[in-house]
Structure formats: structure tokens, C-alpha cells
Amino acid sequence: MRKIILILVVCILYLNSFGQINREEYTFLAEEIPAETTTIHTNTNLLLAGEFLYYNVACLIKDKQTYSTISKIAYVELVGANETVIFKNKIKTDNSSAHGDFFIPTTIKTGHYKLISYTNWSKNNLTDSFGEVDLFIINPYSTEAQAVDDSEVQQNISKIIKADTLQLTKKQSISNNQLILNKSNFGKREKVSIEIEKGTLKKSNINSLSVRKVDFISTTHPDIQKTFQEDKASTYYLPELRGEIISGRLESTSDLKLGNITVYLSFPGENNIFKSTTTNTNGKFYFIVNENYNYAIINLQIEDKQDENFKIILDNKSFSHYNHLHFTDLKLEPNIKDWLEKESIFHQIENAYFSVKTDSILPVKSNISFYQPLETTFELDDYTRFKTVKETFTEIVKTAYISNKGSEHFFKVPDLININFNLDLNYLDPIILVDGLRILDNEMILNYSAYNIKNIQTVTGQYVYQSNIYNGIISFETLKNDFRLENKADFVRNIEFKNALLNKMYFQPDYSKDNNLIRIPDYRVQLLWIPDLKRNDEKKIDFYTSDVTGYYEVVLKSILPTGETEVKTTTFQVN
């Protein structure tokens, strides 16, 4: 426990100075924090445009043969040749693992791709900085194929062909007596029960269960041995121990001092997040975000009398080891034509009925404002509404008021109970927020229609937040949570920011209960996907077959602490 506390203290000290660090600082941290790596596996390595890819990521301590709890965020990318990134997901880890999915769009080109996983900390490794798996994607709606501009691998070709025999299991698969089916042959839309033998999952904390149709299709992929020069990194990355790190720096256009300037970060909206920090002497700043948020336009702004003379520049967290990924051309043999046509029809029908077969987003905990539970709340619908904010403060909000000095207006939150306490700080202004956005120009909210405001919250007394002291807090919530700040040069910036994936409960039809599904076509080829099968889940698992006949494979994948993947399979037939 003392070592964990030391690691946190050391990282916090560095975060106060840097979002990214140099080699000397990384070397110091690496003596206390072990190297981390990831491994990733998927429900299949052959996909068509129009279906979902499912994946599971495990975080491991490099060379220690143990699971890692260092990083709270993992990153997954689907990458094509020539460093083409199809998508990038960030996912919160839980007990050393994370999982997600991605819909393969019809804009993608047929070709060989890589699905990679990494953490901010693992990117520092010279080797094993990421996990990878080969994916082969076919787009039956386009004749375009991905071009591989690599002279060293152009002679290597991956092929997708119709196989002579049905290969249901892999060589490394273990006996299927640990996956017990209630029978081996089923009809359409019939319930299947799988019982996982007790003790099967005892060696692993990270397990996934997939049930997917198998076909007489084989993928051949050459083993490419290609040398490369190791990256000589000039920038190293901190571990995201407590949540996602958002870091950057200020630049001055007038040779002003960069240190001790307040920077505000807001995720505006209903479930808003507000944070503040101060820059170090080099103008560096950082934020740690462990709250939940949706895809958002985040706002960054600085508080300085000469703010127009500064630029806000965010650090680049991009993956930089794409040169380690090797691709091949993908050739489709003519004998897969019938299979390809049939599969594409299945996916088209399923997508046509997507609205009635949607996955459920699991509820997430709402964010709590940093000042709660100290606030006094005025719900404006409980009162006679007034047109202006100034009238509203005069008639309704009794814990604060608006004063003016000439044409300039000020919000005040007097602490009448402790009026003689810290009199020297009474000149300080309160912190003003609207939907989580810091308001530095009071006229902006004074000119806002009070009819659009849902409630006003106030906190009385001097409030210390991060390194700043404020004389109270006033927070406005609008009815639609749609208040926004415009970009102002480079010192107020609105930036698109993608959220971490939210956990889902994947759709499963239950034909014994839901009569509405009887008339809906069911052409699923992926019958079941459970990405986070726990040790105590060694029980009977039920699901239903679809209208697609053929052989199906049950695959239980367990990622061991060593990083090895243990696979157990069994099969059944739908007639």
C-alpha cells in the first residue's frame, strides 16, 4: 500500500509540471512503475461491411506475468495500410480489462487491417508497446480495395478462399468437455443452453464467450518477417492512473510570463464537468478526467488580463508506432462468391431491422458538481418568472446580488453569517458558471434571457478550488443545457472531444417472452457475445438460434496473467 501511495505522489508531482515528460523524468518514474502492455482478441478475424466487430482488451505487467491495474484508460484503433486510421476508441478499464465494439461502415475498402490496443503508459515501451490482431474486411458493396504501398511486402498476399473441409477448431483448442451444450442439433429460433464446467475459469480474470456461424471459408496469411528501426522517442507519456489525462501548454505572442495562469476546462451540458488548474513556469497544464461524459465540444479558456496574447495548444496523444505494423494485399478467390452474396444479404436484413434490435447502453453514474452539497438552489419555475437575470436576482435569489460600478456589473455572494471573517478577501469575485462553463464576462449572462434558465445555485463563503480562492459560487443551469461560448482567437477554444465508450448490454432475443419479435426476420450470424465473463459466471447461459442454418462455434477465450490466450471450443448445428 505504501508503494502505491508513493507512485501516486510521484505521478501527481510530475503532472503538476507536465502532461508529457522527457526521457530523464520517464526513467525516474519507470523505476517505480512497471512497464505495461496490452493484448487484444476479437469475435472473428473475417468481417463484412455492415456488421459489428467485437473486441476485448487485457492490460498486463510486462515480463511479470500478472494483470495490470496501472492504466484506467485503454485505446483501440482499427488501422489500415499507410497509417490509415479507420476508428479510434478509448475505453475505461475495469479489473485490468476493457471491451467495446465497432460497426464496419460501407465506406471501408476491402483489405487487410490491424486492430491494435495500447495505453498511454505502454506507448513508452520500445517493444510490446501495443497488442495487435489481424483483421480481414470485405466490402461487398464496393470494388475498391486497400492499396499496400510497401515494396517489402507487395509479394506477400493474404487470400480468402472456400475451404475443402470445415475447420471447426484451432490446433491450440482444449477439449470441449468444459463447454456442455444441452444438445448438438437445434432448430431455428430454438433455445440453446451452455453450461461452463466449474473451475474452467479459475486461471483467468479476463474471459469472453462468442457464438458465431462458421463456414467453409479459409483465410491464409503469410508470416511477414520485417525489420525496423526502434523509435527514438523524445517525448514520453505519463500513466493514466486516476483517469484520462488532458494536457497542453500556453504560448505567448508577446513574450509574457507563462507561469501561474489559470486554465479552465469544461464539458458543458446536462451532465457537465468543470475543472481548473494553473500553469507551471513553462506554461504547461494538465487535467485528469475520471467522470463520465458524452461526445462533446469541450471548452478551454484562460483567466488573465492579457488573455488575448496567449494561445492554448493541446498535447498530441497520438499513437506513434505505426511503422511496426505490416500489411499484405488481400485477394478474394472467385469460389467465395455465393457465400459472400448470402452473408451480405443477411447483414442487410439485420440492419434494416436495427431499430428493434438495438443494444442497451448501461446507465452511468451522474457527475456531482465540485461544490455539492453546499449549494442553495432556486428553481425558477417555483416562482413568478422575471424577464431579466438582474430582476431575477432582485426578486428571487436572496443569497446573492448584482452591483455595478459605472457601466460594469458584478455578482456578489455575501456571507452575512461570517461577515467579519477574512475581510481582506471580500474583494474577490465569485466563480460564475453556466452549464459548467466558466463565465469571465458578466455581461454575457446578464444579457441572457432569464426565461431560458432552469435554476440558479449559490454557495456562500470563500471557496478554495484548486489553487484559487473565490468569494462564493453562482451556477446557472439552462432549460436545454445548451449554453455555449464562442471561440475567441486562441485563448478560448472549443474542441471536439470523443468520449470513452459506454458499456452495453448486447441485444438478445427471447422468443419465449417477446411476441413482437415473431414477425421480425432474424438473420444473425453472431448469436452471442459476452465480453466480460467473470469467474462466478460458471453457470448455464441461454440464448436463441436465428433463421440462419449451418454450423456454429462456441468459443471461450481466456487471457491468462502471462498474456497467453487459452481457447476452448465446441460446435453445434442449426437445421
Disulfide bonds with the S-S distance in Angstrom:
none
